[in-house]
Amino acid sequence: MSARARRARSAVTRITQADDLGGVSLARVAIATGRTHQIRVHLSAVGHPIVGDPTYGGVRRHVPARLRPLASLNRPFLHAVRLALHHPADGGAWSSPHRCRLISSTCWTR
């Protein structure tokens, strides 16, 4: 998938907040569509791939010492704070009763 593919389908991703953590950023992203890999593709296209994502460029060989724990991730470091869906047929809304929280990493202390 690519944001520049000839037959790319439209998708809307909004970065609503981004905090620079010195070498990485913690971003809050909202999607208005639900395309496969949408967040991963869009963030990579603007030069900010997801940490640990080998498919879309989020793996780096040279990492600052304080960020080395992130280099050992074997999957994209992508987490949902909230999940909500609208049913396409009846328009009903569903929202997960569970709030996910990202556990802060000691390497992110400022």
N, CA and C atoms as a LAMMPS dump frame, in Angstrom:
ITEM: TIMESTEP
0
ITEM: NUMBER OF ATOMS
330
ITEM: BOX BOUNDS ff ff ff
-5.0000000000000000e+02 5.0000000000000000e+02
-5.0000000000000000e+02 5.0000000000000000e+02
-5.0000000000000000e+02 5.0000000000000000e+02
ITEM: ATOMS id mol type element x y z
1 1 1 N 0.839 -1.173 0
2 1 2 C 0 0 0
3 1 3 C 0.883 1.234 0
4 2 1 N 0.439 2.254 -0.667
5 2 2 C 1.182 3.498 -0.744
6 2 3 C 0.209 4.662 -0.846
7 3 1 N 0.606 5.785 -0.303
8 3 2 C -0.225 6.984 -0.426
9 3 3 C -0.175 7.537 -1.845
10 4 1 N 0.785 7.056 -2.645
11 4 2 C 0.961 7.56 -4.006
12 4 3 C 0.63 6.53 -5.086
13 5 1 N 0.035 5.427 -4.728
14 5 2 C -0.278 4.369 -5.691
15 5 3 C -1.259 4.883 -6.738
16 6 1 N -1.173 4.318 -7.928
17 6 2 C -2.062 4.736 -9.016
18 6 3 C -3.527 4.554 -8.651
19 7 1 N -3.83 3.448 -8.01
20 7 2 C -5.22 3.16 -7.664
21 7 3 C -5.475 3.336 -6.173
22 8 1 N -4.803 4.289 -5.551
23 8 2 C -4.976 4.521 -4.118
24 8 3 C -6.409 4.972 -3.833
25 9 1 N -6.98 4.436 -2.766
26 9 2 C -8.324 4.843 -2.351
27 9 3 C -8.184 6.006 -1.39
28 10 1 N -9.157 6.893 -1.38
29 10 2 C -9.058 8.054 -0.506
30 10 3 C -9.164 7.624 0.955
31 11 1 N -8.435 8.317 1.8
32 11 2 C -8.441 8.053 3.23
33 11 3 C -8.07 9.348 3.943
34 12 1 N -8.67 9.568 5.098
35 12 2 C -8.421 10.793 5.851
36 12 3 C -7.826 10.441 7.206
37 13 1 N -6.637 10.996 7.47
38 13 2 C -5.954 10.816 8.746
39 13 3 C -5.623 12.199 9.289
40 14 1 N -5.969 12.444 10.536
41 14 2 C -5.669 13.737 11.162
42 14 3 C -4.728 13.523 12.346
43 15 1 N -3.622 14.25 12.351
44 15 2 C -2.73 14.246 13.51
45 15 3 C -3.222 15.383 14.39
46 16 1 N -3.817 15.027 15.535
47 16 2 C -4.433 16.038 16.388
48 16 3 C -3.488 16.556 17.469
49 17 1 N -2.42 15.819 17.726
50 17 2 C -1.437 16.257 18.716
51 17 3 C -0.145 15.504 18.446
52 18 1 N 0.99 16.176 18.593
53 18 2 C 2.285 15.516 18.438
54 18 3 C 3.257 16.121 19.436
55 19 1 N 3.902 15.272 20.208
56 19 2 C 4.892 15.711 21.183
57 19 3 C 6.253 15.188 20.755
58 20 1 N 7.214 16.102 20.596
59 20 2 C 8.571 15.728 20.236
60 20 3 C 9.271 15.199 21.476
61 21 1 N 9.723 13.953 21.401
62 21 2 C 10.401 13.331 22.534
63 21 3 C 11.886 13.151 22.244
64 22 1 N 12.417 13.943 21.333
65 22 2 C 13.833 13.892 21.025
66 22 3 C 14.231 12.622 20.291
67 23 1 N 13.974 12.563 19.019
68 23 2 C 14.302 11.389 18.211
69 23 3 C 13.088 10.584 17.822
70 24 1 N 12.035 10.686 18.576
71 24 2 C 10.743 10.069 18.265
72 24 3 C 9.655 11.06 18.663
73 25 1 N 8.469 10.837 18.174
74 25 2 C 7.333 11.68 18.539
75 25 3 C 6.199 10.801 19.039
76 26 1 N 5.46 11.303 19.987
77 26 2 C 4.25 10.643 20.447
78 26 3 C 3.1 11.424 19.826
79 27 1 N 2.334 10.77 18.968
80 27 2 C 1.289 11.456 18.214
81 27 3 C -0.085 10.895 18.543
82 28 1 N -1.06 11.783 18.57
83 28 2 C -2.465 11.394 18.681
84 28 3 C -3.043 11.551 17.275
85 29 1 N -3.596 10.458 16.758
86 29 2 C -4.072 10.42 15.376
87 29 3 C -5.536 9.999 15.367
88 30 1 N -6.323 10.674 14.552
89 30 2 C -7.734 10.308 14.37
90 30 3 C -7.932 9.955 12.906
91 31 1 N -8.638 8.87 12.658
92 31 2 C -8.914 8.487 11.277
93 31 3 C -10.408 8.624 11.002
94 32 1 N -10.723 9.123 9.814
95 32 2 C -12.12 9.284 9.415
96 32 3 C -12.556 8.148 8.508
97 33 1 N -11.606 7.371 8.023
98 33 2 C -11.89 6.216 7.183
99 33 3 C -11.178 5.034 7.814
100 34 1 N -11.34 3.875 7.299
101 34 2 C -10.727 2.699 7.908
102 34 3 C -9.993 1.836 6.909
103 35 1 N -9.051 2.419 6.212
104 35 2 C -8.289 1.673 5.211
105 35 3 C -7.204 0.834 5.886
106 36 1 N -6.874 -0.289 5.274
107 36 2 C -5.817 -1.158 5.777
108 36 3 C -4.494 -0.394 5.828
109 37 1 N -3.828 -0.446 6.955
110 37 2 C -2.517 0.191 7.178
111 37 3 C -2.566 1.702 7.071
112 38 1 N -3.729 2.307 7.145
113 38 2 C -3.888 3.737 6.896
114 38 3 C -2.957 4.604 7.732
115 39 1 N -2.942 4.422 9.021
116 39 2 C -2.104 5.259 9.882
117 39 3 C -0.634 5.041 9.538
118 40 1 N -0.25 3.792 9.353
119 40 2 C 1.145 3.465 9.041
120 40 3 C 1.584 4.111 7.726
121 41 1 N 0.742 4.031 6.71
122 41 2 C 1.068 4.586 5.391
123 41 3 C 1.153 6.103 5.451
124 42 1 N 0.172 6.743 6.049
125 42 2 C 0.144 8.206 6.068
126 42 3 C 1.283 8.796 6.885
127 43 1 N 1.573 8.236 8.06
128 43 2 C 2.671 8.777 8.863
129 43 3 C 4.011 8.568 8.168
130 44 1 N 4.187 7.439 7.509
131 44 2 C 5.416 7.202 6.761
132 44 3 C 5.544 8.197 5.606
133 45 1 N 4.445 8.485 4.93
134 45 2 C 4.457 9.397 3.784
135 45 3 C 4.878 10.813 4.165
136 46 1 N 4.612 11.221 5.413
137 46 2 C 5.002 12.567 5.845
138 46 3 C 6.326 12.547 6.627
139 47 1 N 7.033 11.409 6.577
140 47 2 C 8.357 11.332 7.184
141 47 3 C 8.4 10.965 8.653
142 48 1 N 7.306 10.413 9.185
143 48 2 C 7.245 10.018 10.591
144 48 3 C 6.694 8.603 10.731
145 49 1 N 7.467 7.593 10.278
146 49 2 C 6.963 6.214 10.356
147 49 3 C 6.806 5.747 11.802
148 50 1 N 5.975 4.757 12.001
149 50 2 C 5.74 4.164 13.317
150 50 3 C 7.004 3.42 13.756
151 51 1 N 7.432 3.644 14.98
152 51 2 C 8.602 2.938 15.511
153 51 3 C 8.351 1.429 15.441
154 52 1 N 9.343 0.685 14.981
155 52 2 C 9.251 -0.769 14.919
156 52 3 C 8.513 -1.317 13.715
157 53 1 N 8.174 -0.48 12.744
158 53 2 C 7.42 -0.918 11.572
159 53 3 C 8.357 -1.123 10.387
160 54 1 N 8.797 -2.37 10.147
161 54 2 C 9.735 -2.606 9.052
162 54 3 C 9.115 -2.407 7.667
163 55 1 N 7.818 -2.557 7.542
164 55 2 C 7.155 -2.432 6.249
165 55 3 C 7.155 -0.993 5.74
166 56 1 N 6.94 -0.036 6.626
167 56 2 C 6.827 1.362 6.216
168 56 3 C 7.937 2.242 6.776
169 57 1 N 9.095 1.667 7.062
170 57 2 C 10.278 2.461 7.372
171 57 3 C 10.497 2.875 8.809
172 58 1 N 9.882 2.214 9.773
173 58 2 C 10.034 2.613 11.165
174 58 3 C 11.144 1.906 11.917
175 59 1 N 12.054 1.247 11.193
176 59 2 C 13.172 0.56 11.833
177 59 3 C 14.456 1.283 11.448
178 60 1 N 15.237 1.677 12.436
179 60 2 C 16.485 2.404 12.204
180 60 3 C 17.669 1.602 12.709
181 61 1 N 18.781 1.697 12.007
182 61 2 C 19.994 0.992 12.437
183 61 3 C 20.712 1.75 13.543
184 62 1 N 20.798 3.053 13.419
185 62 2 C 21.515 3.87 14.399
186 62 3 C 20.501 4.629 15.237
187 63 1 N 20.435 4.26 16.502
188 63 2 C 19.435 4.827 17.41
189 63 3 C 20.167 5.432 18.609
190 64 1 N 19.766 6.636 19.054
191 64 2 C 20.386 7.208 20.245
192 64 3 C 20.265 6.252 21.442
193 65 1 N 21.241 6.274 22.329
194 65 2 C 21.305 5.331 23.455
195 65 3 C 20.015 5.3 24.266
196 66 1 N 19.437 6.444 24.551
197 66 2 C 18.236 6.454 25.404
198 66 3 C 17.009 5.86 24.715
199 67 1 N 17.082 5.698 23.381
200 67 2 C 15.96 5.126 22.633
201 67 3 C 16.201 3.673 22.231
202 68 1 N 17.311 3.102 22.629
203 68 2 C 17.643 1.729 22.218
204 68 3 C 16.589 0.694 22.605
205 69 1 N 15.912 0.829 23.759
206 69 2 C 14.858 -0.161 24.037
207 69 3 C 13.791 -0.215 22.932
208 70 1 N 13.544 0.904 22.275
209 70 2 C 12.553 0.929 21.192
210 70 3 C 13.06 0.182 19.959
211 71 1 N 14.372 0.146 19.764
212 71 2 C 14.945 -0.521 18.594
213 71 3 C 14.749 -2.033 18.649
214 72 1 N 14.512 -2.572 19.84
215 72 2 C 14.355 -4.02 19.965
216 72 3 C 12.909 -4.484 19.771
217 73 1 N 12.004 -3.563 19.474
218 73 2 C 10.61 -3.949 19.253
219 73 3 C 10.507 -4.836 18.02
220 74 1 N 9.708 -5.866 18.109
221 74 2 C 9.541 -6.762 16.959
222 74 3 C 8.168 -6.586 16.306
223 75 1 N 7.566 -5.424 16.511
224 75 2 C 6.273 -5.113 15.905
225 75 3 C 6.098 -3.595 15.919
226 76 1 N 5.175 -3.066 15.117
227 76 2 C 4.924 -1.619 15.152
228 76 3 C 4.429 -1.171 16.527
229 77 1 N 4.952 -0.072 17.008
230 77 2 C 4.595 0.491 18.31
231 77 3 C 3.395 1.423 18.108
232 78 1 N 2.245 0.812 17.837
233 78 2 C 1.019 1.531 17.506
234 78 3 C -0.064 1.056 18.464
235 79 1 N -0.67 1.986 19.196
236 79 2 C -1.64 1.628 20.232
237 79 3 C -2.878 2.504 20.137
238 80 1 N -4.024 1.931 20.424
239 80 2 C -5.282 2.672 20.422
240 80 3 C -5.631 3.106 21.835
241 81 1 N -6.01 4.357 21.983
242 81 2 C -6.511 4.849 23.262
243 81 3 C -8.012 4.585 23.334
244 82 1 N -8.678 4.69 22.172
245 82 2 C -10.127 4.49 22.127
246 82 3 C -10.488 3.885 20.788
247 83 1 N -11.436 2.972 20.802
248 83 2 C -11.952 2.381 19.571
249 83 3 C -13.447 2.666 19.486
250 84 1 N -13.884 3.201 18.355
251 84 2 C -15.302 3.474 18.14
252 84 3 C -15.632 3.206 16.679
253 85 1 N -16.794 2.608 16.443
254 85 2 C -17.217 2.256 15.088
255 85 3 C -18.659 2.681 14.856
256 86 1 N -18.967 2.975 13.604
257 86 2 C -20.347 3.25 13.19
258 86 3 C -20.75 2.142 12.232
259 87 1 N -21.879 1.494 12.507
260 87 2 C -22.343 0.415 11.642
261 87 3 C -22.815 1.013 10.319
262 88 1 N -22.323 0.504 9.186
263 88 2 C -22.67 1.108 7.897
264 88 3 C -24.132 0.944 7.501
265 89 1 N -24.799 -0.094 7.981
266 89 2 C -26.181 -0.331 7.57
267 89 3 C -27.182 0.491 8.379
268 90 1 N -27.065 0.432 9.709
269 90 2 C -28.076 1.117 10.523
270 90 3 C -27.562 2.397 11.186
271 91 1 N -26.277 2.719 11.007
272 91 2 C -25.737 3.951 11.57
273 91 3 C -25.512 3.899 13.069
274 92 1 N -25.773 2.747 13.676
275 92 2 C -25.576 2.617 15.113
276 92 3 C -24.11 2.778 15.485
277 93 1 N -23.866 3.304 16.66
278 93 2 C -22.499 3.543 17.121
279 93 3 C -22.104 2.504 18.158
280 94 1 N -20.841 2.125 18.134
281 94 2 C -20.288 1.216 19.129
282 94 3 C -18.973 1.81 19.587
283 95 1 N -18.75 1.786 20.881
284 95 2 C -17.495 2.264 21.44
285 95 3 C -17.036 1.254 22.476
286 96 1 N -15.773 0.925 22.449
287 96 2 C -15.237 -0.054 23.389
288 96 3 C -15.34 0.477 24.814
289 97 1 N -15.813 -0.348 25.747
290 97 2 C -15.89 0.095 27.134
291 97 3 C -14.506 0.12 27.802
292 98 1 N -13.515 -0.456 27.144
293 98 2 C -12.167 -0.519 27.708
294 98 3 C -11.324 0.616 27.162
295 99 1 N -10.706 1.374 28.049
296 99 2 C -9.795 2.433 27.62
297 99 3 C -8.38 1.887 27.678
298 100 1 N -7.712 1.909 26.555
299 100 2 C -6.344 1.413 26.488
300 100 3 C -5.399 2.537 26.891
301 101 1 N -4.381 2.202 27.62
302 101 2 C -3.407 3.201 28.034
303 101 3 C -2.016 2.732 27.65
304 102 1 N -1.258 3.648 27.109
305 102 2 C 0.119 3.359 26.761
306 102 3 C 0.951 3.468 28.03
307 103 1 N 1.655 2.409 28.36
308 103 2 C 2.512 2.424 29.541
309 103 3 C 3.753 3.216 29.19
310 104 1 N 4.032 4.256 29.966
311 104 2 C 5.173 5.104 29.647
312 104 3 C 6.476 4.332 29.818
313 105 1 N 7.365 4.592 28.918
314 105 2 C 8.666 3.938 28.912
315 105 3 C 9.684 4.843 29.591
316 106 1 N 10.592 4.272 30.342
317 106 2 C 11.581 5.084 31.058
318 106 3 C 12.501 5.803 30.088
319 107 1 N 12.632 5.301 28.878
320 107 2 C 13.513 5.974 27.909
321 107 3 C 12.872 7.264 27.379
322 108 1 N 11.619 7.528 27.701
323 108 2 C 10.957 8.736 27.214
324 108 3 C 10.978 9.873 28.211
325 109 1 N 11.587 9.694 29.357
326 109 2 C 11.613 10.781 30.325
327 109 3 C 12.426 11.927 29.768
328 110 1 N 11.967 13.106 30.001
329 110 2 C 12.645 14.272 29.433
330 110 3 C 13.739 14.76 30.34
